[in-house]
């Protein structure tokens, strides 16, 4: 059994800790929380989408780890995390290994330790009985920057992923799973803004060099759906990323691309929406993600453009609604 790794993070609440247990431990440093890093053979991590109750729970609407506070009947912190997994999701992993101890520090000087346990599990989260929060889903470390998630939780997942042997965390049998016509796998939904000016030029953004996806590459304004419908996601992303204001009634679906980057990666459904009208000019609202906005002639697009985006723009220009790319023949 590996020894816990100790680190000191000044955060407002434990990673993955429900609000009620967190409140109970705020003034009792001897009472610890325990959270679980659940990962599978595809190198994905199980995350819990919290209810969106602002002012009532900690980190509303954000992705977190399963876990909670120690209770009197818990003989050990492993008992705590096993009880929480069972109560919150009906989950009972075979083995739990201590991975780290995190510390939540508060303004009053109170420090609450959070024991982090890791466990391998290869089940389908849709079959679990979730009693708290909205949903459970698998994500790779490379997907975390797209989620509403605490930086301390993201860092914890990445540290654990880096500690795994490559062959152990990224085995090949996933391709067989994806090749099966009888299996069902989640498809990630992405929304994309096709913004075309009256002169026919199309808005593209140059992604930041440090982006996990397509660094230093041009791409349309895009984002992943959170707990929201696709058009609401589009409107939110346009406002957050570029300061553009779009009304729902001015949006129309112009293309769908079903694509996959690599056999072991999850399939993705890209929805491209045209905004017939909008207000505002593109500004850099998130310079850590996009370094510039520019309108391009569809007949003279930049060479370093995301491939499926290039395909989608060409199809939109031809009036075609659907395309596929990356799938084996």
N, C-alpha and C positions, 0 to 999 in steps of 0.2 A: 504494500500500500504506500503510495507516494506521500511525502510530507507536504503539508500545506505551505503555500508560498505567501508570505506576509507582505502587504503593501499598504500605503497610507493614502487614501483619497478623501479629500474634503468635499463631501457631497451633502445634499439635504436629506436624503433617505436611502435606505439600503436598496441595492439592485434587485428588482423583482419582488420587494417586500410589500404586501398589501397594507393599506393605510391603517387599518385597525391595529394590526400587530406593531406597526411602526410607531404609532402613538403610544402604545402601551410600553414600549421600550425606550422612549425618548429620555426619561429620567432614571433609567435603571441600566447602567452600563453592564451589570453582571448578567443581564438577560440578553441573549444573542438571537440574531436572526439566522436563518439558513436558506440558501437558494440553490437551485439545480441548473447546471449546464447539461442539457440533454442533447446529444448529437447522434447522427446516424452514420452508416457506412458510405454515404455520399459526401460526407464532410459538411452536412447541413446542421443547423442548430434550431431547436424548438423554442419559439418565442410566443409569448402570451400577449394578446392585444387587450389592454385594459379598457374598462368602461369609460365613456366620456361623460364624467360627472364633475365638471370644474368646481373647485371649492369643497368637494365632498371626499374625493380620494386623491392619493398621490399620483402624479404623472397621468392625468386623465387622457385617454385616447392614445397612449404611447405603448410601444412594444417593450416587454420586460421579460425577466426570468420568472419561472414559477418558484414559489417559496413563501416563507412567512416567519413569524416569531415563535420562539420556544415557549411551550406551555408546561405547566407543572408535571403532567404525566410523561413528558419526554425524558427518558433516561439519558440520552445523548443527543447531540446535534444531528446525527444521522437519523435518529428516530424522528426529530423535528421535520427534517426535509422529506422523509418518507411519508409522514403523516400529511404534510401539506400537499405532496404530489397526489396522494390518494384522495384527499378531500376536494382538491380543486379540479382534478382531471381524471380520477380513477386510474392513475398511472402507478405501476409498481415495477421499476427497472430491477434487473437481476443484481447488478453490482453498482454501488456508489463509491466513488473514490474522492477523498479530499483533494481539492485542487488549490485553493487559496483562501486567505482570510482578508476580507476588506473591512475598512473602518469608516463609519459615517460620523462625521464631526459636526457639531451644532454650535450656534452662537453662544449658548450658555456653557460651553466647555464639555458637554456630555459627549462621550464617544461610544458608539454602539458597534460591536463586532458582528460581521456577517460571514458565516462559514459558507464557502462555495464548494459544492460537491459536483462531480462530473459523472455522467452515466451514458452508456451507449444503448440506444433503442432504435429499432428499425420499423416501428409500426406506422400506421396511418392516423394522424391526429384527428381526422374527421370522424373516426370511430370512437374517440374518447368522449366521456361524459363530462363536459365542462360545466362547473357550478359557479364560477366567477369569471367576469370579463366577457369579451365578445367572441374570441376565437383563438385557436392555436394554429401555427403554420411553421413550415420549415423554411429557413433562409441560409444562404451561404454567407461567410464573412464579407464577400465582395458585394453583397446586396445591402449591407447594413446602412451605408451612407444614403440610401434611398428611403429609409424608414424614419418615422418619428420615434427616436430611441435615445436614451441617456448616453452620453459619451462614455461614462464609466462602464456601462453594460456592454457597449460596442468594444471597448478596450479589453474587457474581460473575455469576450468571445474570441477576439483576434489572438490574444495571448494563448488561450487554450488551443486554438487551431494551429498556431505556430509550434506548440509543444508536441503535436502528434507527428509520428513518422509519415512521410508523404504517401507511402503505399497503404498505410492504415487509414488515412483520412481521405484519400481519393482513389478508391479501388475501381476497377473496370466494370464489374457486373452491372453498373447502371445502364450501360448501352443495351444490354439484353432486356432490361426492364422496359426501356423506352421502345424497343423494337417489338415488344409483344402487343398484338392488336387487342388483347383481352384485358390489359391493365389500364387503370385510370390514374393519371398523374395531374397535379395542379398545373394550370397554365397562368403565368404572370401576365397581368393586364397593364399595358402602358398606354397613356394618352399623348397625342402629339398635336401641336398647333400648326396648321398650314395657313400661314398668314400671307396673303398675296395682295400687293398694292395695285391700284388701277393701271400702272404701267406694266404689270405682269411679273414684277420681281417678287421673290419669295424670301421671307425672313429666316436666317440661319444664325446660330450662335457658335462661337469657337469655345470648345470645352477646355477647362483648366488643365494644365499639364499634369497635375496631381490627381485628376479624376480616375476613379477605379475603372469606369467604363469610357472607352474611346478618348483617352487623353489627347489634347492638342488636335482634336478632330472637329470638323463642323457637323452640326446636327440641328434639327428643328427644336424648338422649345418643347420639352417633354417631361413627363413624370409618371410615377406609378400611383395607381389608385390606393388610397388609404381606406378608412371606413366611410366611403362616399361613393356616389355614382360617378360615371365617367365624365359627364359634362361638368359636374361640380368640381371634379379634379382639374379639368382643363382650365376653368375659370380661375381657380385658386392658384394653379401653377403660373398662369399668365400674369397674375397680379404680383405674386411673390417673386418671380424670377425677372420680370421685365417691366413691371409697373403698368401693364396694359389692362384695361377694363373692358370686359366682354359680357354681354348679356346672353342668357340662355337661348332666347328666341332668335339670336343672330348666328347660332352655331348649326352646322350641318355636317354629317358624316360623309367624307369623300373617298376614304380608302381604308381597307383593313389588310394588314400584312401578318401572316402567321409564320413565324420564323424561329429558328433555333441556331445558336452560335456554334455549339459543339455537342456531340452525342450525349455527354454526361450533364450538360446544362439543362435547366428546365425550359420547356417550350414557352414562347411569348406571343401574345396577341397584341399587335400594335394598332391602335385606333387613331386614324388621322382625321381631325376635324378642321373644317374651314370656318373662319370667322368672317362673315359677310361684311360686318362693320365692327368697329372698335373705337375706343378713345385712348389717347395717350401715344407717346412715342417710346420705343424700346429703350430702357435704361438698365444699367447693370445693378440690379438689386442684390444679387448673390455673386459677387466677384470671385468667391472661392470655388464656384462651379462653372461660371462662364466669364470669359475675359473680354468678349466684344460681341455686339450684334451688328449684322450687316444684311442688306437686301441684295439678293443675287438673281441674275437672269437664269431661268431654268435651262436655257440652252448653253450656258457657260458656268456651270456649277464648279465649286472648288474641287481639286483632285482629292484632297484629304477629307472626304465626306463619308459619314457612316453608310456602309453599303446598302442596308435595307432602306435607309432614308432616300438614297439616290433612286432606288427602285420605286419606292412609293411616289416620289415626285413625278417620275416619268409616267407611271400609271395614272396619276391624277390628271396630268396633262392630256392623256389619251382618253380620259373619261372612264377608266376601268376601276371597278370597286374593290377587287380582291386580288391578292398575290401571295405566293409562298416562296420562302428561300431558306436554304440551309438544311432542308430535309433530305435524307438519302433517297436515291431514285428507286 
